[in-house]
Amino acid sequence: MKFLVSILVGAMLFFSNSLIAQNKTTITATVVNVTSDDGKVGFALYNKTTFMMQPLQSKNAKIVDGKSTVIFENIEVGEYSIICFHDKNDNDKMDFEPNGMPKEDYGASNNVMNFGPPSYEDSKFTVADKKVSLEIKF
């Protein structure tokens, strides 16, 4: 009897984990116009609450022929934003001029570039139940 209960509990856990995994997907983000293959591109994934503070996920990617791609995994349905920058000198931070202007190229999802930092409203996109693929331009 204990063996049968163990099998039933195991099956329930397996199927519940399968259902949870079905509600998650991936976001592929590619910067398509990096000016050189020096350094790397840093990507940060945010939601409205975490925007430009603590990213939900962050990744770095090599640059090959002016392109850099990352895949954010286990993404739940919702609204998100991606900000990225070209870390030319590989120091893991965005560098700025003394007057506050960025020294390194940057971009955001939806490619809306106004004077000043990206905004959540301009860069937000929706993740449903399918994989999302974005092209970002600096």
BELDAJO-V352099 format. One line per field, one symbol per residue. phi: phi as a letter, one per 20 degrees, with the letter a starting at -180 (. if undefined). psi: psi as a letter, one per 30 degrees, with the letter a starting at -180 (. if undefined). burial: + if it has 9 or more other ideal C-beta (glycine too) atoms within 8 Angstrom, else -. Layout:
phi->???
psi->???
burial->???
//
This chain:
phi->.fffffffffffffffffffffedbccddcedcffbefmbdedcdcdffeglddffbcbdbfdclmcbcccedleegrdbbccbbeegeldmbeecfgenffedfbbbgmlecdfoffdfffdfbdddedfdccddde
psi->eeeeeeeeeeeeeeeeeeeeffglalkkkkkfhkflgkblkkkkklaeefkgcjlekkllklkjhgkkkljklhklkaklkkklljieghgglkkllfgfkkfkklllkfhjjlkallleeffklkkbglkkkkkkk.
burial->-----------------------+++++++++-+----++++++++++-++--------++-+--+++++-+--+---+++++++++------+-------+-++++++-++-----+-+-++++-+----+-+-+-+
//
